[in-house]
Amino acid sequence: MASEEAEFEMRGPTRKVMRLRARGTNKNNICVSLIPALLLAILSCAPPSPAQENIAAANGSSVGPAALKNGVQAAPRIADSDRPEPQRRNARYRLCASDVIALTFPLTPEFDQTVNVQPDGYVSLAGAGDVHIEGLTTQESVTVIQTAYAKILHDPMVTIELKDFNKPYFIVGGQVNKPGKFDLRGYTTATQAVAMAGGFMDSAKHSQVLLFRRVDNDWFEVKNLDLKYLLQGHNVNEDPELRSGDMLFVPQNFISKIKKFLPNSSFGGYYSLYQ
C-alpha cells in the first residue's frame, strides 16, 4: 500500500500552506480527498474580519468563530421611542383620584385619619400639609407620608389601608346605541360589552372595532378586533376578555392606519377624529 505524508507550514495567524508528498500511484486521489477536510479546518479556525467586527460593534452584538461557523449572529438592538417600556405582570394597585385611604400611626394615634385623594392627586395631612400620592402604590405612599411627617415627628411609623377605590369599569363609544361607562363585574368579553352598550348601530364598522388598553400613565395599546367575524361564529375563543379601564371604540368609517401604541396626549384627538 502506498504511504502518504502531509506537512503544514504556518504563515501568519490565519494562513496555512500545505505541502503534500505522496508516494505511489494514488497521489491525485489523495489530494482530492484531503482538500475538503483541510478547507473546513482552515475556515473554522479563522477569526472574524475587521468588517464583521465593525458591524457587530455597531449593532451591539458579538461575532466569534462559533457564531460564524453556525451562521448565527445576534440580532441588532433597536431603540424604539414609539412604544412604552414593558410592564411587569401582577402590578400593584396605584392610587387614583377619589380613592379613600385610612392612615394609622401606631406610636402617635392622635394623627390617625382618613383622607380622600383629591382630583389633582393630593391628600391633605393633618399637621403635615398636602402631598401628592396619585399614581403611587400604597407602599410608595407610606414613604411619601413618612417624609412629610418627619418634620414634626421623630422616625414616624404609619400604615395605609385602602378603604374605597375606583370600581373596575370599561367604556364603549362610537357607533353603538348606548355608549357610556359600565361596571366591570366578572368575566366580560368585547362582544358582550358591545351588547351591554345596546349593540351596533347600522352605521357601525363592526369589522374594525378598536380596543384601547392603558399600559402605563403615558401610553395606550391599540388592538384591532373583527367583531363581525366573531359574531358570525368564527374563532369565538379569540373574543378578548376586557380589563378594568379598557375602552372599545366602534368607528363609522374604515381606518387605514392604526398604530400599535398611542400616546396618552393624542388619545382624545384620535377618538374625536373617527367619532
C-alpha positions as YAML, in Angstrom:
chain: A
units: angstrom
residues:
- id: 1
  name: MET
  ca: [0.00, 0.00, 0.00]
- id: 2
  name: ALA
  ca: [1.28, 3.43, -0.88]
- id: 3
  name: SER
  ca: [2.09, 5.72, 2.03]
- id: 4
  name: GLU
  ca: [1.38, 9.42, 2.27]
- id: 5
  name: GLU
  ca: [2.82, 12.27, 4.31]
- id: 6
  name: ALA
  ca: [1.34, 15.73, 4.90]
- id: 7
  name: GLU
  ca: [3.20, 18.71, 6.26]
- id: 8
  name: PHE
  ca: [1.81, 22.12, 7.29]
- id: 9
  name: GLU
  ca: [3.67, 25.39, 7.26]
- id: 10
  name: MET
  ca: [2.16, 28.28, 9.26]
- id: 11
  name: ARG
  ca: [2.37, 31.72, 7.69]
- id: 12
  name: GLY
  ca: [0.71, 34.25, 9.98]
- id: 13
  name: PRO
  ca: [-2.10, 33.54, 12.46]
- id: 14
  name: THR
  ca: [-4.74, 32.64, 9.88]
- id: 15
  name: ARG
  ca: [-2.96, 31.14, 6.84]
- id: 16
  name: LYS
  ca: [-1.96, 27.58, 6.39]
- id: 17
  name: VAL
  ca: [0.02, 26.26, 3.43]
- id: 18
  name: MET
  ca: [0.07, 22.55, 2.83]
- id: 19
  name: ARG
  ca: [2.84, 20.67, 1.24]
- id: 20
  name: LEU
  ca: [1.84, 17.16, 0.27]
- id: 21
  name: ARG
  ca: [4.26, 14.47, -0.59]
- id: 22
  name: ALA
  ca: [2.77, 11.27, -1.81]
- id: 23
  name: ARG
  ca: [4.31, 8.05, -2.79]
- id: 24
  name: GLY
  ca: [2.67, 5.56, -5.08]
- id: 25
  name: THR
  ca: [0.08, 5.77, -7.81]
- id: 26
  name: ASN
  ca: [-2.80, 7.27, -5.72]
- id: 27
  name: LYS
  ca: [-1.33, 10.78, -5.43]
- id: 28
  name: ASN
  ca: [-4.13, 12.54, -7.27]
- id: 29
  name: ASN
  ca: [-6.89, 10.73, -5.36]
- id: 30
  name: ILE
  ca: [-5.28, 11.56, -2.03]
- id: 31
  name: CYS
  ca: [-5.09, 15.24, -2.91]
- id: 32
  name: VAL
  ca: [-8.77, 15.35, -3.86]
- id: 33
  name: SER
  ca: [-9.85, 13.60, -0.65]
- id: 34
  name: LEU
  ca: [-7.80, 15.82, 1.68]
- id: 35
  name: ILE
  ca: [-8.69, 19.23, 0.24]
- id: 36
  name: PRO
  ca: [-12.28, 19.48, 1.64]
- id: 37
  name: ALA
  ca: [-11.20, 18.47, 5.14]
- id: 38
  name: LEU
  ca: [-8.34, 20.97, 5.12]
- id: 39
  name: LEU
  ca: [-10.54, 23.82, 3.87]
- id: 40
  name: LEU
  ca: [-13.08, 23.11, 6.64]
- id: 41
  name: ALA
  ca: [-10.33, 23.17, 9.26]
- id: 42
  name: ILE
  ca: [-8.97, 26.48, 7.95]
- id: 43
  name: LEU
  ca: [-12.39, 28.19, 7.83]
- id: 44
  name: SER
  ca: [-13.42, 27.02, 11.30]
- id: 45
  name: CYS
  ca: [-10.28, 28.47, 12.85]
- id: 46
  name: ALA
  ca: [-10.38, 31.82, 11.07]
- id: 47
  name: PRO
  ca: [-11.24, 34.80, 13.31]
- id: 48
  name: PRO
  ca: [-13.81, 37.41, 12.17]
- id: 49
  name: SER
  ca: [-12.69, 40.02, 9.73]
- id: 50
  name: PRO
  ca: [-12.41, 43.69, 10.75]
- id: 51
  name: ALA
  ca: [-15.52, 44.48, 8.71]
- id: 52
  name: GLN
  ca: [-17.51, 41.86, 10.59]
- id: 53
  name: GLU
  ca: [-16.24, 43.18, 13.92]
- id: 54
  name: ASN
  ca: [-17.24, 46.74, 12.98]
- id: 55
  name: ILE
  ca: [-20.76, 45.62, 12.02]
- id: 56
  name: ALA
  ca: [-21.08, 43.66, 15.24]
- id: 57
  name: ALA
  ca: [-19.93, 46.61, 17.33]
- id: 58
  name: ALA
  ca: [-22.40, 48.92, 15.61]
- id: 59
  name: ASN
  ca: [-25.27, 46.52, 16.26]
- id: 60
  name: GLY
  ca: [-24.28, 45.77, 19.83]
- id: 61
  name: SER
  ca: [-23.68, 42.07, 19.10]
- id: 62
  name: SER
  ca: [-20.66, 39.79, 19.23]
- id: 63
  name: VAL
  ca: [-19.08, 37.81, 16.42]
- id: 64
  name: GLY
  ca: [-16.80, 34.88, 17.07]
- id: 65
  name: PRO
  ca: [-15.70, 31.63, 15.46]
- id: 66
  name: ALA
  ca: [-18.68, 29.74, 16.88]
- id: 67
  name: ALA
  ca: [-21.15, 32.30, 15.59]
- id: 68
  name: LEU
  ca: [-19.60, 32.37, 12.12]
- id: 69
  name: LYS
  ca: [-19.41, 28.59, 11.99]
- id: 70
  name: ASN
  ca: [-23.10, 28.21, 12.80]
- id: 71
  name: GLY
  ca: [-24.11, 31.12, 10.59]
- id: 72
  name: VAL
  ca: [-25.84, 32.80, 13.53]
- id: 73
  name: GLN
  ca: [-25.40, 36.41, 14.51]
- id: 74
  name: ALA
  ca: [-27.12, 38.21, 17.38]
- id: 75
  name: ALA
  ca: [-29.95, 40.49, 16.34]
- id: 76
  name: PRO
  ca: [-29.17, 44.22, 16.47]
- id: 77
  name: ARG
  ca: [-30.55, 46.26, 19.34]
- id: 78
  name: ILE
  ca: [-33.30, 48.56, 18.17]
- id: 79
  name: ALA
  ca: [-34.13, 51.64, 20.18]
- id: 80
  name: ASP
  ca: [-37.77, 52.42, 19.55]
- id: 81
  name: SER
  ca: [-39.15, 55.53, 21.19]
- id: 82
  name: ASP
  ca: [-42.60, 54.93, 19.68]
- id: 83
  name: ARG
  ca: [-43.60, 52.31, 22.23]
- id: 84
  name: PRO
  ca: [-43.70, 52.06, 26.01]
- id: 85
  name: GLU
  ca: [-41.41, 50.09, 28.25]
- id: 86
  name: PRO
  ca: [-42.50, 46.55, 29.02]
- id: 87
  name: GLN
  ca: [-44.67, 46.32, 32.11]
- id: 88
  name: ARG
  ca: [-44.41, 43.81, 34.94]
- id: 89
  name: ARG
  ca: [-47.19, 41.30, 35.42]
- id: 90
  name: ASN
  ca: [-49.28, 41.38, 38.58]
- id: 91
  name: ALA
  ca: [-48.60, 45.06, 39.09]
- id: 92
  name: ARG
  ca: [-49.81, 46.54, 42.39]
- id: 93
  name: TYR
  ca: [-52.80, 48.87, 42.52]
- id: 94
  name: ARG
  ca: [-51.96, 52.54, 42.16]
- id: 95
  name: LEU
  ca: [-53.95, 55.24, 43.89]
- id: 96
  name: CYS
  ca: [-56.35, 57.34, 41.84]
- id: 97
  name: ALA
  ca: [-58.40, 60.46, 42.40]
- id: 98
  name: SER
  ca: [-61.40, 59.90, 44.70]
- id: 99
  name: ASP
  ca: [-59.75, 56.95, 46.47]
- id: 100
  name: VAL
  ca: [-60.17, 56.89, 50.24]
- id: 101
  name: ILE
  ca: [-57.31, 55.76, 52.48]
- id: 102
  name: ALA
  ca: [-57.04, 55.36, 56.26]
- id: 103
  name: LEU
  ca: [-53.75, 56.34, 57.91]
- id: 104
  name: THR
  ca: [-52.81, 54.69, 61.20]
- id: 105
  name: PHE
  ca: [-49.90, 55.87, 63.38]
- id: 106
  name: PRO
  ca: [-49.18, 53.07, 65.91]
- id: 107
  name: LEU
  ca: [-46.94, 55.25, 68.13]
- id: 108
  name: THR
  ca: [-48.86, 58.51, 67.76]
- id: 109
  name: PRO
  ca: [-52.54, 57.60, 67.36]
- id: 110
  name: GLU
  ca: [-53.57, 61.23, 67.65]
- id: 111
  name: PHE
  ca: [-52.55, 61.56, 63.98]
- id: 112
  name: ASP
  ca: [-54.80, 58.71, 62.80]
- id: 113
  name: GLN
  ca: [-57.03, 59.97, 59.98]
- id: 114
  name: THR
  ca: [-58.99, 59.07, 56.87]
- id: 115
  name: VAL
  ca: [-58.28, 61.14, 53.77]
- id: 116
  name: ASN
  ca: [-59.57, 61.36, 50.18]
- id: 117
  name: VAL
  ca: [-57.33, 61.63, 47.15]
- id: 118
  name: GLN
  ca: [-58.33, 64.92, 45.57]
- id: 119
  name: PRO
  ca: [-58.89, 65.39, 41.79]
- id: 120
  name: ASP
  ca: [-55.38, 66.85, 41.48]
- id: 121
  name: GLY
  ca: [-53.83, 63.79, 43.17]
- id: 122
  name: TYR
  ca: [-53.04, 65.44, 46.52]
- id: 123
  name: VAL
  ca: [-54.15, 64.50, 50.02]
- id: 124
  name: SER
  ca: [-54.33, 66.91, 52.96]
- id: 125
  name: LEU
  ca: [-52.50, 65.53, 56.01]
- id: 126
  name: ALA
  ca: [-53.28, 66.81, 59.49]
- id: 127
  name: GLY
  ca: [-50.26, 68.75, 60.70]
- id: 128
  name: ALA
  ca: [-48.12, 67.95, 57.63]
- id: 129
  name: GLY
  ca: [-49.76, 69.77, 54.73]
- id: 130
  name: ASP
  ca: [-50.52, 68.44, 51.25]
- id: 131
  name: VAL
  ca: [-48.61, 65.66, 49.47]
- id: 132
  name: HIS
  ca: [-49.12, 64.13, 46.03]
- id: 133
  name: ILE
  ca: [-49.76, 60.38, 46.02]
- id: 134
  name: GLU
  ca: [-51.82, 59.76, 42.88]
- id: 135
  name: GLY
  ca: [-50.19, 57.06, 40.74]
- id: 136
  name: LEU
  ca: [-48.30, 55.58, 43.70]
- id: 137
  name: THR
  ca: [-48.81, 52.19, 45.32]
- id: 138
  name: THR
  ca: [-49.79, 52.12, 48.98]
- id: 139
  name: GLN
  ca: [-46.24, 51.17, 49.96]
- id: 140
  name: GLU
  ca: [-44.80, 54.05, 47.95]
- id: 141
  name: SER
  ca: [-47.34, 56.37, 49.57]
- id: 142
  name: VAL
  ca: [-46.14, 55.28, 53.04]
- id: 143
  name: THR
  ca: [-42.66, 56.58, 52.20]
- id: 144
  name: VAL
  ca: [-44.03, 59.92, 50.98]
- id: 145
  name: ILE
  ca: [-46.22, 60.38, 54.06]
- id: 146
  name: GLN
  ca: [-43.40, 59.40, 56.43]
- id: 147
  name: THR
  ca: [-41.20, 62.03, 54.81]
- id: 148
  name: ALA
  ca: [-43.91, 64.66, 55.30]
- id: 149
  name: TYR
  ca: [-44.38, 63.81, 59.00]
- id: 150
  name: ALA
  ca: [-40.65, 63.59, 59.66]
- id: 151
  name: LYS
  ca: [-40.76, 67.39, 60.02]
- id: 152
  name: ILE
  ca: [-42.84, 67.14, 63.20]
- id: 153
  name: LEU
  ca: [-42.36, 63.51, 64.36]
- id: 154
  name: HIS
  ca: [-39.22, 61.56, 65.14]
- id: 155
  name: ASP
  ca: [-38.97, 58.45, 62.95]
- id: 156
  name: PRO
  ca: [-42.74, 58.32, 62.22]
- id: 157
  name: MET
  ca: [-44.43, 54.95, 61.68]
- id: 158
  name: VAL
  ca: [-47.56, 54.81, 59.53]
- id: 159
  name: THR
  ca: [-49.68, 52.19, 57.80]
- id: 160
  name: ILE
  ca: [-52.17, 52.72, 54.96]
- id: 161
  name: GLU
  ca: [-55.43, 50.89, 54.39]
- id: 162
  name: LEU
  ca: [-57.34, 51.36, 51.15]
- id: 163
  name: LYS
  ca: [-60.94, 51.96, 52.24]
- id: 164
  name: ASP
  ca: [-62.58, 52.88, 48.94]
- id: 165
  name: PHE
  ca: [-61.34, 52.94, 45.37]
- id: 166
  name: ASN
  ca: [-62.49, 53.26, 41.78]
- id: 167
  name: LYS
  ca: [-64.58, 50.26, 40.85]
- id: 168
  name: PRO
  ca: [-63.44, 48.26, 37.79]
- id: 169
  name: TYR
  ca: [-65.06, 49.65, 34.64]
- id: 170
  name: PHE
  ca: [-64.90, 49.71, 30.86]
- id: 171
  name: ILE
  ca: [-66.07, 52.21, 28.26]
- id: 172
  name: VAL
  ca: [-67.83, 51.60, 24.95]
- id: 173
  name: GLY
  ca: [-68.00, 54.50, 22.50]
- id: 174
  name: GLY
  ca: [-68.62, 55.29, 18.87]
- id: 175
  name: GLN
  ca: [-71.34, 53.71, 16.74]
- id: 176
  name: VAL
  ca: [-73.29, 51.86, 19.46]
- id: 177
  name: ASN
  ca: [-76.81, 52.56, 20.67]
- id: 178
  name: LYS
  ca: [-75.96, 53.24, 24.32]
- id: 179
  name: PRO
  ca: [-72.35, 54.44, 24.62]
- id: 180
  name: GLY
  ca: [-71.01, 55.03, 28.08]
- id: 181
  name: LYS
  ca: [-69.12, 53.74, 31.11]
- id: 182
  name: PHE
  ca: [-70.05, 50.36, 32.54]
- id: 183
  name: ASP
  ca: [-69.10, 48.45, 35.68]
- id: 184
  name: LEU
  ca: [-66.83, 45.50, 35.02]
- id: 185
  name: ARG
  ca: [-68.33, 42.69, 37.05]
- id: 186
  name: GLY
  ca: [-66.74, 39.35, 36.39]
- id: 187
  name: TYR
  ca: [-65.68, 37.89, 33.07]
- id: 188
  name: THR
  ca: [-66.74, 40.15, 30.18]
- id: 189
  name: THR
  ca: [-65.67, 39.86, 26.54]
- id: 190
  name: ALA
  ca: [-65.60, 42.50, 23.83]
- id: 191
  name: THR
  ca: [-68.77, 41.23, 22.12]
- id: 192
  name: GLN
  ca: [-70.58, 41.10, 25.48]
- id: 193
  name: ALA
  ca: [-69.51, 44.69, 26.18]
- id: 194
  name: VAL
  ca: [-70.99, 45.85, 22.86]
- id: 195
  name: ALA
  ca: [-74.23, 44.06, 23.73]
- id: 196
  name: MET
  ca: [-74.33, 45.84, 27.10]
- id: 197
  name: ALA
  ca: [-73.93, 49.11, 25.17]
- id: 198
  name: GLY
  ca: [-77.07, 48.41, 23.16]
- id: 199
  name: GLY
  ca: [-75.43, 46.74, 20.17]
- id: 200
  name: PHE
  ca: [-74.11, 48.20, 16.94]
- id: 201
  name: MET
  ca: [-75.77, 51.00, 15.05]
- id: 202
  name: ASP
  ca: [-76.46, 50.50, 11.34]
- id: 203
  name: SER
  ca: [-73.57, 52.83, 10.52]
- id: 204
  name: ALA
  ca: [-71.06, 50.86, 12.61]
- id: 205
  name: LYS
  ca: [-67.91, 49.43, 11.09]
- id: 206
  name: HIS
  ca: [-68.07, 46.34, 13.31]
- id: 207
  name: SER
  ca: [-65.37, 44.55, 11.36]
- id: 208
  name: GLN
  ca: [-62.86, 47.06, 12.77]
- id: 209
  name: VAL
  ca: [-63.52, 47.70, 16.45]
- id: 210
  name: LEU
  ca: [-60.62, 49.25, 18.34]
- id: 211
  name: LEU
  ca: [-59.68, 48.15, 21.83]
- id: 212
  name: PHE
  ca: [-57.69, 50.78, 23.75]
- id: 213
  name: ARG
  ca: [-55.84, 49.39, 26.76]
- id: 214
  name: ARG
  ca: [-53.68, 51.52, 29.03]
- id: 215
  name: VAL
  ca: [-50.22, 50.07, 29.58]
- id: 216
  name: ASP
  ca: [-48.91, 52.93, 31.75]
- id: 217
  name: ASN
  ca: [-49.62, 56.57, 32.52]
- id: 218
  name: ASP
  ca: [-48.39, 57.71, 29.10]
- id: 219
  name: TRP
  ca: [-49.36, 55.00, 26.61]
- id: 220
  name: PHE
  ca: [-52.34, 53.07, 25.26]
- id: 221
  name: GLU
  ca: [-52.07, 49.80, 23.39]
- id: 222
  name: VAL
  ca: [-54.42, 49.62, 20.40]
- id: 223
  name: LYS
  ca: [-55.85, 46.31, 19.16]
- id: 224
  name: ASN
  ca: [-57.94, 45.86, 16.03]
- id: 225
  name: LEU
  ca: [-60.90, 43.46, 16.55]
- id: 226
  name: ASP
  ca: [-63.05, 41.97, 13.81]
- id: 227
  name: LEU
  ca: [-66.21, 41.51, 15.86]
- id: 228
  name: LYS
  ca: [-68.27, 40.91, 12.73]
- id: 229
  name: TYR
  ca: [-66.26, 37.76, 12.09]
- id: 230
  name: LEU
  ca: [-66.62, 36.65, 15.72]
- id: 231
  name: LEU
  ca: [-70.37, 37.24, 15.77]
- id: 232
  name: GLN
  ca: [-70.69, 35.00, 12.72]
- id: 233
  name: GLY
  ca: [-69.42, 32.15, 14.89]
- id: 234
  name: HIS
  ca: [-65.79, 32.12, 13.74]
- id: 235
  name: ASN
  ca: [-62.89, 31.89, 16.22]
- id: 236
  name: VAL
  ca: [-65.14, 32.62, 19.19]
- id: 237
  name: ASN
  ca: [-62.29, 31.70, 21.54]
- id: 238
  name: GLU
  ca: [-60.44, 34.80, 20.33]
- id: 239
  name: ASP
  ca: [-63.07, 37.14, 21.78]
- id: 240
  name: PRO
  ca: [-60.81, 39.10, 24.20]
- id: 241
  name: GLU
  ca: [-61.60, 39.49, 27.87]
- id: 242
  name: LEU
  ca: [-61.82, 43.11, 28.98]
- id: 243
  name: ARG
  ca: [-59.76, 44.58, 31.79]
- id: 244
  name: SER
  ca: [-60.55, 47.49, 34.04]
- id: 245
  name: GLY
  ca: [-60.06, 50.76, 32.18]
- id: 246
  name: ASP
  ca: [-60.39, 49.28, 28.69]
- id: 247
  name: MET
  ca: [-62.25, 51.23, 26.03]
- id: 248
  name: LEU
  ca: [-63.94, 49.81, 22.94]
- id: 249
  name: PHE
  ca: [-64.40, 52.24, 20.07]
- id: 250
  name: VAL
  ca: [-66.64, 51.42, 17.11]
- id: 251
  name: PRO
  ca: [-65.83, 53.68, 14.14]
- id: 252
  name: GLN
  ca: [-68.19, 54.66, 11.36]
- id: 253
  name: ASN
  ca: [-65.63, 54.51, 8.59]
- id: 254
  name: PHE
  ca: [-62.67, 52.27, 7.85]
- id: 255
  name: ILE
  ca: [-59.42, 53.39, 9.47]
- id: 256
  name: SER
  ca: [-56.48, 52.68, 7.19]
- id: 257
  name: LYS
  ca: [-53.61, 53.26, 9.62]
- id: 258
  name: ILE
  ca: [-53.68, 52.03, 13.20]
- id: 259
  name: LYS
  ca: [-50.63, 52.38, 15.41]
- id: 260
  name: LYS
  ca: [-49.79, 49.60, 17.84]
- id: 261
  name: PHE
  ca: [-49.24, 52.11, 20.66]
- id: 262
  name: LEU
  ca: [-50.79, 55.53, 21.08]
- id: 263
  name: PRO
  ca: [-49.51, 58.28, 23.40]
- id: 264
  name: ASN
  ca: [-51.94, 59.42, 26.04]
- id: 265
  name: SER
  ca: [-51.55, 63.01, 24.85]
- id: 266
  name: SER
  ca: [-53.06, 62.24, 21.42]
- id: 267
  name: PHE
  ca: [-55.76, 59.84, 22.61]
- id: 268
  name: GLY
  ca: [-58.53, 62.44, 22.78]
- id: 269
  name: GLY
  ca: [-57.80, 63.77, 19.31]
- id: 270
  name: TYR
  ca: [-57.73, 60.26, 17.88]
- id: 271
  name: TYR
  ca: [-61.13, 59.50, 19.44]
- id: 272
  name: SER
  ca: [-62.81, 62.66, 18.16]
- id: 273
  name: LEU
  ca: [-61.31, 62.29, 14.66]
- id: 274
  name: TYR
  ca: [-63.04, 58.98, 13.98]
- id: 275
  name: GLN
  ca: [-66.17, 59.59, 16.04]
...
